[in-house]
Amino acid sequence: MTDTADIDALSFEDALKELERIVQTLESGQAPLEESISVYERGALLKAHCEKKLEAARLRVEKVVLAQGQASGVEPAEFS
């Protein structure tokens, strides 16, 4: 199985770049089977890492709703 310590240290952008390279490698069909499996496993871990980073960013973007100067809760940010 792939070591995840190096993945945890990656920024979203770096993880996404590596994931894009993995997709290109797999789509090309040029990698041997064992390498393809290993690369696919790493790609799955990178995808999960990117999703975790995006969720953390979404939570940070949520805005606090103020009612009479007091925080009354949170409201999801709207991106449309």
LINCORDA-V73921 format. One record per residue. N is the residue number from 1. RES is the residue in one letter. PHI is phi in degrees with one decimal (none if undefined). BURIAL is 1 if it has 24 or more other ideal C-beta (glycine too) atoms within 12 Angstrom, else 0. Layout:
N	RES	PHI	BURIAL
N	RES	PHI	BURIAL
This chain:
1	M	none	0
2	T	-76.0	0
3	D	-73.8	0
4	T	-95.6	0
5	A	-59.0	0
6	D	-69.6	0
7	I	-68.4	1
8	D	-59.8	0
9	A	-84.6	0
10	L	-76.8	0
11	S	-73.0	0
12	F	-57.4	0
13	E	-63.3	0
14	D	-67.0	0
15	A	-63.6	1
16	L	-65.2	0
17	K	-60.6	0
18	E	-65.6	1
19	L	-61.5	1
20	E	-63.2	0
21	R	-64.7	0
22	I	-63.8	1
23	V	-59.8	0
24	Q	-62.0	0
25	T	-62.2	0
26	L	-67.9	1
27	E	-67.0	0
28	S	-68.6	0
29	G	71.7	0
30	Q	-89.0	0
31	A	-80.5	0
32	P	-62.1	0
33	L	-54.9	0
34	E	-61.2	0
35	E	-65.8	0
36	S	-60.5	0
37	I	-64.2	0
38	S	-62.8	0
39	V	-66.1	1
40	Y	-62.5	0
41	E	-60.2	0
42	R	-64.5	1
43	G	-61.0	1
44	A	-64.1	0
45	L	-67.4	1
46	L	-64.7	1
47	K	-60.6	0
48	A	-62.9	0
49	H	-63.3	1
50	C	-63.5	1
51	E	-62.6	0
52	K	-64.7	0
53	K	-64.1	1
54	L	-64.4	0
55	E	-64.5	0
56	A	-63.1	0
57	A	-66.1	0
58	R	-61.6	0
59	L	-65.1	0
60	R	-69.1	0
61	V	-82.4	0
62	E	-54.8	0
63	K	-104.5	0
64	V	-85.3	0
65	V	-88.6	0
66	L	-100.0	0
67	A	-125.6	0
68	Q	54.2	0
69	G	78.0	0
70	Q	-111.5	0
71	A	-69.1	0
72	S	-108.6	0
73	G	150.2	0
74	V	-120.6	0
75	E	-132.2	0
76	P	-58.8	0
77	A	-70.7	0
78	E	-103.4	0
79	F	-111.7	0
80	S	-92.8	0
